[in-house]
């Protein structure tokens, strides 16, 4: 298959490089279009009034790779509209540094890039892992997710949906079976610190994000805390996740 890889953590993310190697190892033709710089929390933003600089780069496993001075959605759009030799069979976004669970899926550039592909009728998957996920768990997740993505291409998923996967930061022997689930309704508890510059100007700096872990029972955050890989079809109008449990069987 022809697979386009994107992310929001930037071209140099080791998680993206791991995903690229895993995708190529399955024999797929891989194109990488990733932001040149960190672009987290860009949601579905894309650039309208400025040109977007792009540099052709090298990445292990990629048939071609580009670093683009734009948002994750910019990278996805340029990838399938202008760079890919032909329309990709699949877009995979990630692997993101940190979960994309709960209402974070509406903010995430990782999910945003995948959502743009889904809106264009291309099967799309978003992958996320906590920062301290053990290397062997992360490698397994990348390989497993690519295998599941191959199934997604012919699976009757909800229209315009993104298949959103998260893996917990546990050793391989503690990892539990993947589960279909809804997103939790937890919120980020963040704020802005008000400071003065040396010149006396006011500025505001976002404090480190803290998540409300009073998660909805049976939701993505709840199941991740129990050691499960989670899978959610994110759709414009919602869906019953339990209708799609067969998507995960046999893997």
C-alpha positions in Angstrom: 0.0 0.0 0.0 0.9 3.6 -0.4 1.0 5.1 3.1 1.4 8.8 4.1 2.9 9.4 7.6 2.4 12.7 9.4 2.7 14.0 13.0 2.6 17.1 15.1 5.8 16.7 17.2 8.0 17.5 14.1 10.1 15.7 11.6 12.9 14.8 14.0 10.7 13.0 16.5 12.1 9.6 17.3 8.5 8.2 17.6 7.9 9.2 14.0 11.1 7.5 12.9 10.1 4.3 14.7 6.7 4.4 13.0 8.4 4.9 9.6 10.6 1.9 10.1 7.7 -0.3 11.2 5.6 0.7 8.2 8.4 0.1 5.7 9.1 -3.3 7.4 5.6 -4.4 6.4 6.5 -3.8 2.7 4.6 -0.5 2.2 5.6 2.4 0.1 6.1 5.2 2.7 5.9 9.0 2.2 6.6 11.2 5.2 5.4 14.8 5.4 6.0 16.2 8.8 6.3 19.7 10.4 9.8 21.1 10.4 9.2 22.3 14.0 7.0 21.2 17.0 3.4 21.8 16.2 1.4 20.3 19.1 -2.1 21.6 19.9 -2.7 23.0 16.4 -5.9 21.1 16.0 -7.3 21.5 12.5 -5.5 24.7 11.6 -3.9 25.1 8.2 -2.2 28.0 6.4 -4.1 30.2 4.0 -2.2 33.4 3.2 1.5 32.4 3.5 3.7 30.1 1.3 4.9 27.0 3.0 8.6 26.2 2.8 9.5 22.5 2.3 12.8 20.7 2.5 13.4 17.2 1.1 15.0 15.1 3.8 16.0 11.5 4.5 14.4 9.1 6.9 15.1 5.4 7.4 12.4 3.4 5.7 10.8 6.3 3.8 10.6 6.3 0.0 10.5 10.1 0.2 10.4 12.4 3.2 9.7 16.1 3.6 10.0 18.6 6.5 7.4 21.4 5.9 7.2 24.8 7.7 3.5 24.4 8.5 0.9 22.8 10.7 0.1 19.1 10.8 -2.9 19.6 8.6 -0.8 21.5 6.2 1.6 18.6 6.0 -1.2 16.1 5.4 -2.8 18.2 2.7 0.4 18.9 0.9 1.3 15.2 1.2 -1.7 13.7 -0.4 -2.4 16.7 -2.8 1.1 17.4 -4.1 3.9 15.1 -2.9 2.5 11.5 -3.0 3.0 9.9 -6.4 -0.7 8.9 -6.2 -3.5 9.2 -3.6 -2.4 7.3 -0.5 -4.4 4.3 0.6 -3.9 5.3 4.2 -2.7 8.1 6.4 -1.2 7.4 9.8 -0.5 10.3 12.1 2.0 10.0 15.1 3.3 8.4 17.1 2.5 11.4 19.4 4.4 12.1 22.5 1.7 11.9 25.1 -1.9 10.6 25.2 -4.6 11.9 22.9 -7.6 11.1 25.1 -10.7 12.8 26.2 -11.3 16.4 25.0 -7.6 16.6 24.0 -8.6 14.9 20.7 -10.2 18.2 19.7 -7.0 20.1 20.3 -4.4 17.6 19.0 -2.5 18.3 15.9 -1.9 14.6 15.6 -5.6 13.9 15.4 -6.2 17.0 13.3 -3.9 15.8 10.6 -5.6 12.4 10.5 -9.0 14.0 10.6 -8.2 16.0 7.4 -7.4 12.7 5.6 -10.7 11.2 6.9 -12.6 14.3 5.6 -11.0 13.6 2.2 -12.2 10.0 2.2 -8.8 8.5 3.1 -8.7 5.9 5.9 -6.9 7.6 8.8 -5.3 6.5 12.0 -3.9 8.6 14.9 -1.3 7.0 17.3 -0.2 8.2 20.7 2.0 7.0 23.5 2.9 8.4 26.9 6.3 9.9 27.2 7.8 7.2 29.3 6.5 4.2 27.4 9.2 1.4 27.5 11.0 1.0 24.2 9.9 -2.6 23.7 6.2 -1.6 24.4 6.6 1.3 21.9 8.1 -1.0 19.2 5.3 -3.5 19.7 2.7 -0.8 19.5 4.1 0.6 16.2 4.2 -2.9 14.6 0.7 -3.8 15.9 -0.8 -0.5 14.8 0.5 -0.8 11.3 -1.0 -4.3 11.1 -4.3 -2.9 12.4 -4.1 0.0 9.9 -3.9 -2.5 7.0 -7.2 -3.9 8.3 -8.7 -0.4 8.5 -8.4 0.2 4.7 -11.2 -2.4 4.0 -13.1 -2.2 7.3 -16.6 -0.6 7.3 -15.6 2.1 9.8 -18.0 5.1 10.4 -17.9 7.8 7.7 -15.2 10.4 8.1 -13.8 8.7 11.2 -10.3 8.7 12.6 -9.2 5.5 14.3 -7.6 6.9 17.5 -5.1 4.6 19.3 -3.3 5.1 22.6 -0.9 2.8 24.4 -0.1 2.9 28.2 3.5 3.3 29.5 3.8 -0.2 30.9 6.2 -3.1 30.3 5.2 -5.6 27.7 4.3 -8.3 30.2 1.8 -5.9 31.9 0.2 -4.7 28.6 -3.5 -5.8 28.4 -5.6 -6.5 25.4 -6.9 -3.6 23.2 -10.4 -2.3 23.9 -12.8 -0.2 21.9 -14.1 2.7 24.1 -15.5 6.2 24.2 -13.3 9.2 25.1 -13.4 10.3 28.7 -14.9 13.6 29.7 -11.8 14.7 31.7 -10.4 18.2 31.3 -6.9 19.7 31.4 -6.3 21.9 34.5 -4.1 24.5 33.0 -3.6 28.3 33.5 -1.4 31.2 32.5 1.3 32.7 34.7 1.4 36.5 34.4 4.9 37.9 34.2 6.8 41.1 33.4 9.6 41.2 30.8 12.9 43.1 31.6 11.5 46.0 29.6 8.4 46.1 31.7 6.0 44.5 29.2 3.3 42.1 30.3 3.4 38.5 29.0 1.6 35.3 29.8 3.1 31.8 29.8 1.1 28.6 29.8 1.8 26.5 32.9 2.5 22.8 32.6 -0.6 20.9 31.8 -2.2 18.8 34.5 -5.0 16.4 33.6 -8.0 15.6 35.6 -7.8 11.9 36.1 -11.3 11.5 37.5 -12.0 9.7 34.2 -15.3 8.3 33.0 -15.5 4.5 33.8 -14.8 2.4 30.8 -13.4 5.3 28.8 -10.0 5.6 27.1 -8.3 7.2 30.1 -9.8 4.7 32.5 -8.7 1.7 30.4 -5.2 3.1 29.8 -4.8 3.4 33.6 -5.6 -0.3 33.8 -3.0 -1.2 31.2 -5.1 -1.6 28.0 -4.4 -0.3 24.5 -7.4 1.8 23.6 -9.1 2.3 20.2 -11.8 4.9 19.5 -13.5 5.8 16.2 -13.7 9.6 16.3 -16.6 10.8 14.2 -18.3 14.1 13.5 -21.5 13.0 15.0 -20.4 10.2 17.4 -21.0 6.5 17.3 -21.5 3.4 19.5 -17.9 2.1 19.9 -19.1 -1.4 20.9 -20.5 -1.9 17.4 -16.9 -2.2 16.2 -15.4 -4.7 18.7 -14.7 -7.1 15.8 -12.2 -4.6 14.4 -9.7 -5.6 17.1 -10.3 -9.4 17.1 -7.5 -11.7 15.9 -4.7 -9.3 16.3 
